[in-house]
Amino acid sequence: MTRRFAVNCSILFTDFPPLGRPAAERAAGFGAVEFWWPWPGRPVPPAADVDAFCAAIEDAGVRLIALNLYAGDMPAGERGVLSDPSRAEEFRASLAVVERIAGRTGVRSFNALYGQRLDGVDASEQDRAATRNLVHAAGAVGGFGGTLLIEPLARGLNGAYPLETAADAVAVVERVRAAGAENVRFLFDTFHLATNGDDLERVAREHAADIGHVQIADAPGRGRPGTGRIDFGRVFAVLDDIGYAGRISLGYAPQGPSPEEFRWMTS
């Protein structure tokens, strides 16, 4: 069963250092991982750090299936910079690092966090900046077959992040496609969508053609399946029914030792 699932190593296996998590994930029986941008606040980390990150994945014998693009300083509360008109150069500089990681690991899916609303900057100006940066990023990753992912985030936990529902995210997808970039899709995350009141089955069926990646965590609480109110048996059945054949990434917050976090998969 683990063959269909991937593990978000920025959230799970936190009882191991970051570069030790791919090997821990492999030892637990998984073969695919994803990461948030590994260097908060650093759009262009030292080359040795990038090489060490790629080597940790290669040495573990796992596949990197998704990576967050540079999103500012997430531990400090930032959730993306691409809609900040003053940070376009910073964001675009990070794309050379993305290309290097993709060349080493084969990753082709990239979560592009939109960024929060800014005091003193008109929302329409931010949206224009975001569209320009997303088109630019889509062109950069499209050169090696990559796809951008647009994700709504849970209300009240991510500052003034403007994409809260599936409709919000898909509207951005459509806007970027209209601007000339076809390789952009919707990231279906059960926790964020359910927290904000979206009906998961309706969203999956309505936007089946736009879903580029799936992440799961229960709601409320962002724990493993079975800790909240989401019917994951139904979610998985619907994903099968709409023909989603990609990986499903485990993106829930651990509540105990890592081995305990996967017992639900055998129930």
C-alpha positions as CSV (number, residue, x, y, z in Angstrom):
1,M,0.0,0.0,0.0
2,T,2.9,2.4,0.7
3,R,3.8,2.4,-3.0
4,R,1.0,4.9,-3.8
5,F,1.9,7.2,-0.9
6,A,4.7,9.8,-0.5
7,V,5.9,11.4,2.8
8,N,6.3,15.1,3.3
9,C,9.7,15.1,5.0
10,S,9.3,18.7,6.2
11,I,6.5,17.7,8.4
12,L,6.9,14.0,9.2
13,F,10.0,12.1,10.5
14,T,10.9,15.2,12.5
15,D,12.5,13.0,15.1
16,F,15.4,12.8,12.5
17,P,17.5,15.7,11.2
18,P,16.2,16.9,7.8
19,L,18.9,15.2,5.7
20,G,18.3,12.0,7.6
21,R,14.6,11.9,6.9
22,P,14.7,10.4,3.3
23,A,16.6,7.3,4.7
24,A,14.1,7.0,7.6
25,E,11.2,7.2,5.2
26,R,12.8,4.5,3.1
27,A,13.3,2.3,6.1
28,A,9.6,2.7,6.9
29,G,8.7,1.2,3.5
30,F,8.1,4.3,1.4
31,G,9.8,5.1,-1.8
32,A,8.8,8.8,-2.5
33,V,9.2,12.0,-0.6
34,E,8.4,15.7,-0.9
35,F,9.9,18.7,0.8
36,W,9.1,22.4,1.5
37,W,11.9,24.7,0.3
38,P,14.7,23.4,2.6
39,W,16.4,26.8,3.2
40,P,13.9,29.3,4.8
41,G,14.7,32.9,3.9
42,R,17.5,31.9,1.5
43,P,16.5,31.9,-2.2
44,V,20.0,30.9,-3.3
45,P,21.7,28.7,-0.7
46,P,25.3,27.6,-1.0
47,A,25.9,25.0,-3.7
48,A,27.3,22.6,-1.1
49,D,24.0,22.7,0.8
50,V,22.0,22.0,-2.4
51,D,24.4,19.1,-3.2
52,A,24.0,17.7,0.3
53,F,20.2,17.9,0.0
54,C,20.2,16.0,-3.3
55,A,22.7,13.5,-2.1
56,A,20.5,12.6,0.9
57,I,17.7,11.8,-1.5
58,E,19.9,9.8,-3.9
59,D,21.7,7.9,-1.1
60,A,18.3,6.9,0.5
61,G,17.2,5.5,-2.9
62,V,13.9,7.4,-2.8
63,R,12.2,9.6,-5.4
64,L,11.6,13.3,-4.8
65,I,8.1,13.8,-6.3
66,A,7.4,17.4,-5.2
67,L,9.2,20.5,-3.9
68,N,7.9,23.8,-2.7
69,L,9.4,26.7,-4.5
70,Y,11.1,29.4,-2.4
71,A,8.5,30.9,-0.2
72,G,10.4,33.3,2.0
73,D,10.9,32.6,5.7
74,M,8.1,30.1,6.4
75,P,9.1,29.5,10.1
76,A,8.7,33.2,10.6
77,G,5.2,33.1,9.1
78,E,5.7,34.0,5.4
79,R,3.8,31.9,2.9
80,G,5.3,32.8,-0.4
81,V,6.9,35.9,-2.0
82,L,5.8,35.7,-5.7
83,S,2.9,38.2,-5.2
84,D,5.1,40.8,-3.6
85,P,6.1,43.2,-6.4
86,S,9.3,44.1,-4.5
87,R,10.6,40.5,-4.4
88,A,10.4,39.4,-8.0
89,E,14.2,39.3,-8.4
90,E,14.6,37.3,-5.2
91,F,12.0,34.7,-6.3
92,R,13.3,34.4,-9.8
93,A,16.9,33.9,-8.6
94,S,15.8,30.8,-6.7
95,L,14.6,29.1,-9.9
96,A,18.2,28.3,-10.9
97,V,18.4,26.3,-7.7
98,V,15.2,24.5,-8.6
99,E,16.6,23.6,-12.0
100,R,19.7,22.2,-10.3
101,I,17.7,20.1,-7.9
102,A,15.5,18.8,-10.7
103,G,18.5,17.8,-12.7
104,R,19.8,15.7,-9.8
105,T,16.6,14.2,-8.5
106,G,14.1,14.2,-11.3
107,V,11.5,16.2,-9.4
108,R,8.9,17.7,-11.7
109,S,6.1,19.1,-9.5
110,F,6.6,22.4,-7.7
111,N,4.2,24.0,-5.2
112,A,4.2,27.8,-5.7
113,L,2.9,29.4,-2.6
114,Y,1.1,32.6,-3.6
115,G,2.1,34.9,-0.7
116,Q,0.1,37.0,1.7
117,R,-1.7,40.3,1.2
118,L,0.6,43.2,2.0
119,D,-0.3,46.4,3.8
120,G,0.0,49.4,1.5
121,V,0.0,47.4,-1.7
122,D,-3.1,47.1,-3.8
123,A,-4.4,43.6,-4.2
124,S,-4.7,44.0,-7.9
125,E,-1.0,45.0,-8.1
126,Q,-0.1,41.9,-6.1
127,D,-2.2,39.7,-8.4
128,R,-0.5,41.1,-11.5
129,A,3.0,40.5,-9.9
130,A,1.9,37.0,-9.1
131,T,0.8,36.3,-12.6
132,R,4.0,37.6,-14.1
133,N,6.1,35.5,-11.7
134,L,4.1,32.4,-12.1
135,V,4.3,32.7,-15.9
136,H,8.1,33.1,-15.6
137,A,8.4,30.2,-13.2
138,A,6.2,28.0,-15.4
139,G,8.5,28.8,-18.3
140,A,11.6,27.9,-16.2
141,V,10.3,24.5,-15.0
142,G,8.6,23.8,-18.2
143,G,12.0,23.6,-19.9
144,F,12.5,20.3,-18.2
145,G,9.0,19.0,-18.1
146,G,7.9,20.6,-14.7
147,T,4.5,21.6,-13.5
148,L,3.6,24.4,-11.1
149,L,1.0,23.7,-8.3
150,I,-1.3,26.3,-6.8
151,E,-2.5,25.6,-3.3
152,P,-5.2,27.2,-1.0
153,L,-4.2,27.3,2.6
154,A,-6.2,27.0,5.9
155,R,-7.9,30.2,7.0
156,G,-6.6,31.7,10.3
157,L,-3.3,29.7,10.3
158,N,-1.4,31.4,7.4
159,G,-1.8,35.1,7.8
160,A,-3.5,37.1,5.1
161,Y,-3.2,34.4,2.5
162,P,-5.8,35.1,-0.2
163,L,-6.3,31.6,-1.7
164,E,-8.6,29.8,0.7
165,T,-10.8,27.6,-1.5
166,A,-10.5,25.4,-4.5
167,A,-12.3,28.1,-6.5
168,D,-9.6,30.7,-5.4
169,A,-6.8,28.4,-6.5
170,V,-8.3,27.3,-9.7
171,A,-9.0,31.0,-10.6
172,V,-5.2,31.6,-10.4
173,V,-4.6,28.5,-12.5
174,E,-6.9,29.8,-15.2
175,R,-5.4,33.3,-15.0
176,V,-1.9,32.0,-15.5
177,R,-3.0,29.7,-18.3
178,A,-4.7,32.6,-20.0
179,A,-1.4,34.5,-19.8
180,G,0.3,31.7,-21.8
181,A,1.5,29.1,-19.3
182,E,-0.2,25.7,-19.6
183,N,1.9,23.7,-17.1
184,V,0.1,24.9,-14.0
185,R,-2.4,22.9,-11.9
186,F,-4.3,22.7,-8.7
187,L,-3.0,21.2,-5.5
188,F,-5.7,19.2,-3.7
189,D,-5.0,19.2,0.1
190,T,-7.7,17.7,2.3
191,F,-6.8,19.6,5.4
192,H,-6.7,23.1,3.9
193,L,-9.8,22.5,1.8
194,A,-11.9,20.9,4.6
195,T,-10.8,23.5,7.1
196,N,-12.1,26.3,4.9
197,G,-15.4,24.5,4.3
198,D,-15.0,23.0,0.8
199,D,-16.7,19.7,0.2
200,L,-13.9,17.4,-0.8
201,E,-15.9,15.1,-3.1
202,R,-17.5,18.0,-4.9
203,V,-14.1,19.7,-5.4
204,A,-12.5,16.5,-6.6
205,R,-15.2,15.9,-9.2
206,E,-15.6,19.5,-10.3
207,H,-11.9,20.1,-10.8
208,A,-10.7,16.6,-11.7
209,A,-9.0,17.7,-14.8
210,D,-7.0,20.4,-12.9
211,I,-5.7,18.4,-10.0
212,G,-2.0,18.0,-10.3
213,H,-1.1,16.6,-6.8
214,V,-2.9,15.4,-3.7
215,Q,-1.8,15.9,-0.1
216,I,-3.7,14.5,2.9
217,A,-4.2,15.4,6.6
218,D,-7.2,15.1,8.7
219,A,-9.3,18.1,9.9
220,P,-9.5,19.6,12.3
221,G,-6.1,19.4,13.8
222,R,-3.9,18.4,10.8
223,G,-3.3,14.9,12.3
224,R,-3.1,11.6,10.6
225,P,-6.3,10.0,9.1
226,G,-8.6,9.0,11.8
227,T,-7.9,11.9,14.2
228,G,-10.4,14.3,12.7
229,R,-13.7,14.1,10.8
230,I,-12.7,13.5,7.2
231,D,-13.9,10.2,5.7
232,F,-10.6,9.1,4.0
233,G,-12.1,5.9,2.7
234,R,-14.5,8.0,0.7
235,V,-11.8,10.5,-0.4
236,F,-9.6,7.7,-1.8
237,A,-12.6,6.1,-3.6
238,V,-13.5,9.4,-5.2
239,L,-9.9,10.0,-6.3
240,D,-9.9,6.6,-7.9
241,D,-13.3,7.3,-9.5
242,I,-12.1,10.5,-11.2
243,G,-9.0,8.7,-12.5
244,Y,-6.3,10.4,-10.3
245,A,-3.3,8.1,-10.6
246,G,-0.6,10.2,-9.0
247,R,1.0,9.9,-5.6
248,I,-0.8,10.9,-2.4
249,S,1.5,12.8,-0.1
250,L,1.2,12.4,3.7
251,G,1.3,16.0,5.0
252,Y,0.0,15.6,8.5
253,A,1.6,16.8,11.8
254,P,3.0,13.9,13.9
255,Q,1.5,13.3,17.3
256,G,4.0,10.7,18.4
257,P,7.0,8.6,17.3
258,S,7.1,8.3,13.5
259,P,6.3,4.5,13.3
260,E,3.0,5.2,15.1
261,E,2.0,7.7,12.4
262,F,1.4,5.0,9.7
263,R,-0.6,2.4,11.6
264,W,-3.8,3.7,10.0
265,M,-2.6,2.4,6.7
266,T,-3.1,-1.2,7.8
267,S,-6.5,-0.7,9.4
